[in-house]
Amino acid sequence: MKIEIDHPHGFSNLGMKPNNEDSVFPQINEATTEDSLFLVCDGVGGRDKGEVASAVLCETLSKSFPRDFEEMISPSDFKTALAKVYDRLNKLEDPDVVYKMGSTLTFLKFHSGGAMIAHIGDSRVYHIRTTSNHPILYKTEDHSLVATLVKAGMITIEEAAVHPKRNIIHRAVQPNQKEPADADIYETTDLLPGDYFFMCSDGVLENLTDEKLVEILLKDNSVKSKIDEIERICEGRTHDNYSAWLIRISNVSGNFNLKTNEVFVLKEVLQAPIPVEKKTMTEAIMVKTRKYAWVLTIVVLAIIFIVLRAYQKKISNGHPIQNDTTIRINSPLKEISPISVPKDEIQNEVIRKDKENDKTPIQKLQPKAQVEIQSNDTIGKNAMNKKTKSDAKSNPK
């Protein structure tokens, strides 16, 4: 990743204090588009050399990192550099002072892997994108008493701005501490042309709100005009020292390779010859097969589905193999040839139904054919008797 910036602008002023304990890097009016490291440090301790602590921070850290944008840095690199700061402060501490000298820290470094932000105390860093619906992409969280109270919901942001203990911080860079303060570190690769990075000491925040900052950065004017407007807001109304940097990204190009920590400029990548790997015929076929494997899978599944559907249709329209019971039930002969059924079965069926429905004793039921035969015999016998009687009358003895 290759990052380019517009000319950076800043300021560092006394406010209503007798001396300026803020330190910045680079020096005001000395920054150029070649600078990739920016620092704002606010010394604490008053007469106990707060300005010394902030100056040591800026000097030591500025010598620990390259000026250019090319070399990548990591959080471990920053921690190593901060350890050097503590070593120097430990040697400089005056045993006669009552309060230990110390300083806040805001650190911004552009490199081939993006941007790194680190901070300790209540000095602040913003990453702002004016084209976004939520312009403030990132803002450091103050290590202060009032910030803790706001986070806990005990006071509002407006109340924090005028709170009597708003200057109390619970983390600072100080010498000879049992547990030296660690920095909160933030890294980002989400960088676009037009993005702003604003860093400042807490004196600036006495009169500058987040909303006002965004409003100023949204204006269509130069970086110098924007920082001048912020400085005017602070003039004559700020009690503490107030210092700030405003940096605008002008261009971002290239692609960051996370595996090798190398940077490839897009133009060079496009112009570079594409390496061709030689493969055997079998390997080439396997590569193509893998490429179209999902297509082949879909085709095979479709064929299987069609075959199964055709087989089911054939079964439903034809004469499938069935057992004997199925043949007797479904046989068309039983439906169209009831004559082939024996009379005994019909008689038994009639008897069974009569038994169930009429509850008539079986012995009183007789087949219809038998009833008819008995009736004919009776008629014949009666006729014979009548004929005999007639003959006897006509031929008396």
URRARA-V636092 format. One record per residue. RES is the residue in three letters. SS is DSSP state (h for helix, s for strand, l for the rest). PHI is phi in degrees with one decimal (999 if undefined). Layout:
BEGIN
RES|SS|PHI ; RES|SS|PHI
END
This chain:
BEGIN
MET|l|999 ; LYS|s|-113.2 ; ILE|s|-112.5 ; GLU|s|-125.0 ; ILE|s|-125.4 ; ASP|l|-74.1 ; HIS|l|-61.9 ; PRO|l|-76.7 ; HIS|s|-133.5 ; GLY|s|-157.7 ; PHE|s|-155.9 ; SER|s|-152.9 ; ASN|s|-130.0 ; LEU|l|-69.6 ; GLY|l|72.4 ; MET|l|-105.4 ; LYS|l|-92.5 ; PRO|l|-72.7 ; ASN|l|-141.2 ; ASN|l|-97.5 ; GLU|l|-95.4 ; ASP|s|-78.1 ; SER|s|-130.9 ; VAL|s|-131.4 ; PHE|s|-140.4 ; PRO|l|-65.7 ; GLN|l|-66.3 ; ILE|l|-57.2 ; ASN|l|72.6 ; GLU|l|-113.0 ; ALA|l|-73.0 ; THR|l|-135.0 ; THR|l|-70.9 ; GLU|l|-87.5 ; ASP|l|-82.8 ; SER|l|-115.9 ; LEU|s|-119.0 ; PHE|s|-135.9 ; LEU|s|-135.5 ; VAL|s|-133.3 ; CYS|s|-128.3 ; ASP|s|-110.8 ; GLY|s|-68.2 ; VAL|s|-124.0 ; GLY|l|122.9 ; GLY|h|59.9 ; ARG|h|-69.0 ; ASP|h|-94.3 ; LYS|l|67.5 ; GLY|h|-62.1 ; GLU|h|-67.0 ; VAL|h|-69.3 ; ALA|h|-61.5 ; SER|h|-67.2 ; ALA|h|-69.1 ; VAL|h|-63.3 ; LEU|h|-57.7 ; CYS|h|-63.7 ; GLU|h|-66.9 ; THR|h|-69.5 ; LEU|h|-68.0 ; SER|h|-66.4 ; LYS|h|-86.8 ; SER|h|-92.3 ; PHE|l|-131.7 ; PRO|l|-67.3 ; ARG|l|-76.6 ; ASP|l|-77.0 ; PHE|l|-94.7 ; GLU|l|-79.3 ; GLU|l|-74.5 ; MET|l|-80.8 ; ILE|l|-125.8 ; SER|l|-128.1 ; PRO|h|-57.3 ; SER|h|-65.2 ; ASP|h|-63.5 ; PHE|h|-65.8 ; LYS|h|-63.2 ; THR|h|-63.8 ; ALA|h|-66.9 ; LEU|h|-66.0 ; ALA|h|-62.3 ; LYS|h|-65.4 ; VAL|h|-63.0 ; TYR|h|-62.0 ; ASP|h|-61.5 ; ARG|h|-67.2 ; LEU|h|-64.7 ; ASN|h|-61.0 ; LYS|h|-80.5 ; LEU|h|-91.9 ; GLU|l|-63.6 ; ASP|l|-91.7 ; PRO|l|-66.5 ; ASP|l|-85.3 ; VAL|l|-76.6 ; VAL|l|-78.6 ; TYR|l|-105.7 ; LYS|l|-72.5 ; MET|l|-69.5 ; GLY|s|-168.2 ; SER|s|-160.9 ; THR|l|-82.9 ; LEU|s|-148.3 ; THR|s|-128.2 ; PHE|s|-133.0 ; LEU|s|-134.9 ; LYS|s|-134.8 ; PHE|s|-91.2 ; HIS|s|-150.4 ; SER|l|-68.1 ; GLY|l|-102.3 ; GLY|s|127.3 ; ALA|s|-133.8 ; MET|s|-119.6 ; ILE|s|-120.9 ; ALA|s|-138.4 ; HIS|s|-153.9 ; ILE|s|-139.2 ; GLY|l|97.6 ; ASP|l|-111.8 ; SER|l|-73.6 ; ARG|s|-133.8 ; VAL|s|-130.2 ; TYR|s|-119.5 ; HIS|s|-116.3 ; ILE|s|-124.2 ; ARG|l|-120.9 ; THR|l|-70.3 ; THR|l|-87.7 ; SER|l|-91.4 ; ASN|l|-66.5 ; HIS|l|-120.6 ; PRO|l|-59.4 ; ILE|s|-81.6 ; LEU|s|-75.4 ; TYR|s|-155.0 ; LYS|s|-145.2 ; THR|l|-65.0 ; GLU|l|-100.6 ; ASP|l|-61.2 ; HIS|l|-95.2 ; SER|s|-132.6 ; LEU|h|-65.2 ; VAL|h|-67.1 ; ALA|h|-64.9 ; THR|h|-66.1 ; LEU|h|-66.3 ; VAL|h|-64.9 ; LYS|h|-63.8 ; ALA|l|-81.0 ; GLY|l|80.0 ; MET|l|-85.8 ; ILE|l|-140.1 ; THR|l|-92.1 ; ILE|h|-63.0 ; GLU|h|-64.8 ; GLU|h|-69.0 ; ALA|h|-65.1 ; ALA|h|-66.1 ; VAL|l|-119.7 ; HIS|l|-65.9 ; PRO|l|-64.3 ; LYS|l|-112.2 ; ARG|l|-69.0 ; ASN|l|-90.9 ; ILE|l|-84.0 ; ILE|s|-117.3 ; HIS|l|-109.9 ; ARG|l|-148.4 ; ALA|l|-156.9 ; VAL|s|-85.7 ; GLN|s|-135.2 ; PRO|l|-79.6 ; ASN|l|51.4 ; GLN|l|-94.6 ; LYS|l|-61.0 ; GLU|l|-129.2 ; PRO|l|-57.2 ; ALA|l|-66.9 ; ASP|l|-92.4 ; ALA|l|-93.6 ; ASP|s|-80.5 ; ILE|s|-115.2 ; TYR|s|-129.6 ; GLU|s|-121.8 ; THR|s|-145.3 ; THR|l|-110.9 ; ASP|l|-83.1 ; LEU|l|-124.5 ; LEU|l|-134.3 ; PRO|l|-57.3 ; GLY|l|98.5 ; ASP|l|-66.7 ; TYR|s|-114.4 ; PHE|s|-121.6 ; PHE|s|-119.8 ; MET|s|-129.7 ; CYS|s|-158.0 ; SER|l|-82.3 ; ASP|l|-68.4 ; GLY|l|-60.3 ; VAL|h|-63.7 ; LEU|h|-77.1 ; GLU|h|-62.4 ; ASN|l|-127.9 ; LEU|l|-114.6 ; THR|l|-91.7 ; ASP|h|-60.7 ; GLU|h|-64.1 ; LYS|h|-68.1 ; LEU|h|-61.1 ; VAL|h|-62.4 ; GLU|h|-59.1 ; ILE|h|-67.6 ; LEU|h|-70.2 ; LEU|l|-75.5 ; LYS|l|-69.2 ; ASP|l|-88.7 ; ASN|l|-147.6 ; SER|l|-78.9 ; VAL|h|-61.8 ; LYS|h|-63.4 ; SER|h|-64.7 ; LYS|h|-67.4 ; ILE|h|-67.7 ; ASP|h|-64.8 ; GLU|h|-65.2 ; ILE|h|-64.3 ; GLU|h|-64.8 ; ARG|h|-65.2 ; ILE|h|-62.2 ; CYS|h|-83.8 ; GLU|l|-60.1 ; GLY|l|75.5 ; ARG|l|-124.5 ; THR|l|-100.1 ; HIS|l|-78.4 ; ASP|l|-84.7 ; ASN|l|-62.4 ; TYR|s|-138.7 ; SER|s|-139.7 ; ALA|s|-161.6 ; TRP|s|-128.3 ; LEU|s|-127.3 ; ILE|s|-123.1 ; ARG|s|-115.1 ; ILE|s|-80.3 ; SER|s|-96.4 ; ASN|s|-159.6 ; VAL|s|-134.2 ; SER|s|-144.1 ; GLY|l|92.3 ; ASN|s|-130.7 ; PHE|s|-89.5 ; ASN|s|-93.3 ; LEU|l|-67.8 ; LYS|l|-71.9 ; THR|l|-107.1 ; ASN|l|57.6 ; GLU|s|-110.3 ; VAL|s|-114.4 ; PHE|s|-117.9 ; VAL|l|-70.0 ; LEU|h|-57.4 ; LYS|h|-60.9 ; GLU|h|-67.7 ; VAL|h|-65.4 ; LEU|h|-67.5 ; GLN|h|-84.0 ; ALA|l|-69.3 ; PRO|l|-65.4 ; ILE|l|-82.9 ; PRO|l|-67.2 ; VAL|l|-112.5 ; GLU|l|-92.9 ; LYS|l|-76.6 ; LYS|l|-133.6 ; THR|l|-73.0 ; MET|h|-60.8 ; THR|h|-61.8 ; GLU|h|-63.4 ; ALA|h|-64.3 ; ILE|h|-64.3 ; MET|h|-64.3 ; VAL|h|-62.9 ; LYS|h|-65.2 ; THR|h|-62.0 ; ARG|h|-63.3 ; LYS|h|-64.6 ; TYR|l|-108.5 ; ALA|h|-60.0 ; TRP|h|-66.9 ; VAL|h|-67.3 ; LEU|h|-62.5 ; THR|h|-61.1 ; ILE|h|-64.1 ; VAL|h|-62.6 ; VAL|h|-62.2 ; LEU|h|-63.4 ; ALA|h|-65.8 ; ILE|h|-62.7 ; ILE|h|-60.1 ; PHE|h|-62.6 ; ILE|h|-63.4 ; VAL|h|-62.6 ; LEU|h|-63.6 ; ARG|h|-64.7 ; ALA|h|-65.4 ; TYR|h|-65.0 ; GLN|h|-63.3 ; LYS|h|-66.1 ; LYS|h|-62.9 ; ILE|h|-64.8 ; SER|h|-68.4 ; ASN|h|-98.2 ; GLY|l|-103.5 ; HIS|l|-116.7 ; PRO|l|-70.9 ; ILE|l|-69.8 ; GLN|l|-134.2 ; ASN|l|-85.9 ; ASP|h|-62.6 ; THR|h|-61.1 ; THR|h|-64.5 ; ILE|h|-63.3 ; ARG|h|-67.0 ; ILE|h|-74.6 ; ASN|h|-93.5 ; SER|l|-63.4 ; PRO|h|-69.1 ; LEU|h|-64.0 ; LYS|h|-68.2 ; GLU|h|-78.9 ; ILE|h|-104.1 ; SER|l|-130.2 ; PRO|h|-68.8 ; ILE|h|-63.4 ; SER|h|-70.5 ; VAL|l|-80.0 ; PRO|l|-60.4 ; LYS|h|-64.5 ; ASP|h|-57.9 ; GLU|h|-67.4 ; ILE|h|-66.0 ; GLN|h|-59.9 ; ASN|h|-63.0 ; GLU|h|-65.4 ; VAL|h|-63.3 ; ILE|h|-61.6 ; ARG|h|-63.4 ; LYS|h|-65.6 ; ASP|h|-64.3 ; LYS|h|-66.0 ; GLU|h|-77.6 ; ASN|h|-90.4 ; ASP|l|-96.6 ; LYS|l|52.9 ; THR|l|-86.4 ; PRO|l|-59.0 ; ILE|h|-63.1 ; GLN|h|-65.5 ; LYS|h|-85.4 ; LEU|l|-92.6 ; GLN|l|-134.6 ; PRO|l|-63.3 ; LYS|h|-59.9 ; ALA|h|-61.8 ; GLN|h|-67.7 ; VAL|h|-60.7 ; GLU|h|-63.8 ; ILE|h|-64.1 ; GLN|h|-63.1 ; SER|h|-63.8 ; ASN|h|-66.5 ; ASP|h|-62.9 ; THR|h|-63.9 ; ILE|h|-61.0 ; GLY|h|-64.5 ; LYS|h|-65.2 ; ASN|h|-61.9 ; ALA|h|-64.9 ; MET|h|-65.2 ; ASN|h|-64.2 ; LYS|h|-62.2 ; LYS|h|-65.4 ; THR|h|-62.8 ; LYS|h|-63.1 ; SER|h|-66.8 ; ASP|h|-63.8 ; ALA|h|-66.9 ; LYS|h|-70.7 ; SER|h|-78.1 ; ASN|l|-126.3 ; PRO|l|-75.3 ; LYS|l|-77.7
END
